[in-house]
Amino acid sequence: MKRYTELDLQNALVEYAETGLLRNSAENHGIPPTTLFNRVRGSEPASKAQIINQKLSPAMEERLTEWILFQGSLGHPPTHAQIRKLARRMLGDDENLGKRWTSRFLARNPSISTKRPRRIHASRADRACEAVIRPWFDYLKLPGVEAIPPKYRYNMDETGIASGIGDNGLVVSSKERKKFQKKKKGDRIWTSIIECISADGRYLNPAVIFKGRSL
């Protein structure tokens, strides 16, 4: 039997109310007859029945999810530890959370998920906005630029690695974003990496730039 949804069950309830045929209504919507029978008798959905066992109420989890999405939009997506710390503060610092609380919280809130960020200098992240970048695409519409063959069109990009900071930290942010950047302050030594590639796929060897004194 295929997996059914709450909507399927609600449709089965409507059909049963109209026909009075419980088994036929259940089979027509892929619902086990016993499940439909129990719902007719007034039992609650499993998701609603588990709310009483949750540490945070649905309203509190909704506020926590909004905070996570907001922090991600600012370039500061929180880690699992930071989320647990805030959840404990919402409950009272003496309240403990189970080992699997974070994974269960994420499962209940599908709009967020765990991701690996790409670290970026804060000053660069603040300049990487639509108002700054969009005017550059207007140059592509100029006749002189459109006439340039793809093999002669090159794009250069630069990234940086902060000394003493690994890139294996996991954070939580919007599930819709496949990639996102995390701001870092400029009080560390950065190693720059420059890449250059043409519109037809040809590329130059990457250039790695170290700070002179760190060599």
N, C-alpha and C positions, 0 to 999 in steps of 0.2 A: 504494500500500500504506500502511495506517495506521501511525502510529508505535507501536512496541511498547515494553513495559517489561521490566525484568529478571524480573518475576514471570511474564510471558507466556513468556519464554525458558525459565524453569525448568519451567513446565508442559509446554512442548514437549519438553523433555528427558525428563520423566517419561513422556509418551506414547510417545516414541521407544523408551525402554527397555522399554515393555510390548509395543509392536507391531513394532518393528524397521523401520518405514517412515519414513525420514527426511523425504522430501519432503512426504508427507501430514501428518506431525506439524508441520512448519514452516508449511504453508499453513493448517492448522486454527487456529493461534495467531498468524498474521500475522507470522511470522519469515522473513526471507530464508533459503533453504536453505543458502547458503554460510555464513551466520552460525551456523546451528545445527550445520553440519558442523564448523566450526572450534571451536565450544565442545565438541563431542563429543571432539575431538582434544586438548582440554585448554587452549585459549586462555583468557585472563582477560578479564573485562568491561573495557570502555574506562575506566570510572571507576577501577577498581582498578589498571589498568596505568599510569594517570597519577600514582598516588600517589608513585612514585619521583621524579617531576619537581617535586613540591611542596616548597616551602621548609620549611613546618611539617608535622610528621606529623599524621595524623588526630587523635591524642590531644591534641596541642598546640592544634590548631584548636578542638577541643571545649572545652578549658579557656579559650581566648580568647573563644569565643562565650558561655560561662557568665559570664565577667567582664563582657562587654558588656551582657548582660541584667540582671546585678546592678546595674551602674552606672545603667542606665536606670530600674530600680525605685527607686533612691535620688534620682532627679531630676537625675542628672548623666550623660546619655548621651554617649558619647565621639564625637569627630570622626574623620574618616578619618585625619588626621595623628596623632592620639593612638593609634589602633589600630596604625598602621604602626610607631610608635615602640615600643609594647609588643612587637609581633611581633619587631622587631629585637633588643630586649633578651632575648627568649626564645631567639633564635638566637645571640646574641653581637653586640655593637654594631658590629662590623666587617662583619657580613653585610649585603649590599645586597638590596633587594627590587625586583622589576621594576615598571615604570610601571603595569601592569594587575593587580598583585597584589591590591589591595583589591577590585576588581570581581570577580575570580575567586574570592576568598575568600568574598565575599557570595553568589555563585552556588552555591558548594559548601555553604553553610550557610543554608538557606531560612528558618530561624526568625528571622532578623534582616534588616533592610533599612534603606536610607537614608531619613530623614524630615526634615521641617522642624519644629523645635520652637516652642512658644509660651513665651516667657520669662515667669517669674513670680517675684515676690519670695520669698525663701527662707522668711520667717516665715509668709507666706500658704500656701505649699505644705505646710509642716509641720502647719498647722491643717486642711488640706483632707483629712481622713481620715474613714473610715466612722464611727468612734465619735463624732465631732463632728457630722457631717452627718445621720446617720440619724434621731436624735431629732426633727429638725425636720419630717420627713415624718409623724410621729405627729400633729402638729397638723392635718394635712389630714383625719384621720379624725374629728375633733370635729364633732358635729352642727351647731354654729353656723358652722363653716368650710365644711362640705359644702353648706350652704344658700346660700352666696354664688354668684351667677351668674358664669360664666367671664369676662364682660366687665368685671367688677369685681375680678378676680384679677390682680394685677400682680406681676411678678418683676423685681428689680433686680440687676444684676451690675456688677462693676467690674474693669477691667484696667489695666495700667500699661505705660508705655514708658520705658525707661532712656535718659537723655541720653547720646549718644555711642556707643550700641550698636546696630548694624544687626540686622535680624531675618532675614537671608538665610543664616545659617550652617546647614549641613547636618550632622546627627549620625546615629548608627546606634543602633537600639534594636529591641525586639521587633516582628516583622512583624504580630502579631495586633492590636497597638494602633494604631488609626487616628490618634489624636491623643495627644500627651503634652506635659508641661510641663518646662521646664528651669529649675532654681533659679538665681537671681542674688543676690549679696550686696547689702546695703542701703547701700553706700558711694557711691551715685550719685544724682543728682537724677532723680526720677521724675515723669512727667506722667500723671495719672489720667484715665481715660475711663469715664463711668458711662452705662449703658443701662438702659431700663425698657420692658417689653413685657407686654401683657395675655394671658390665656389664649386669647382669641379673635383674636389677631394684631395688635391695635392697639398702637402704640408712641409713646413720647415722643422728642423730638429728643435726641440724645446730649449729655451735658454733659462738657466738657473742662476739667480743672482743672490749671493750671500753678502751680508754686512761685512765690510773689510776687517774690522777688529775681531770678528768671531771666527775667521778662518784659522 
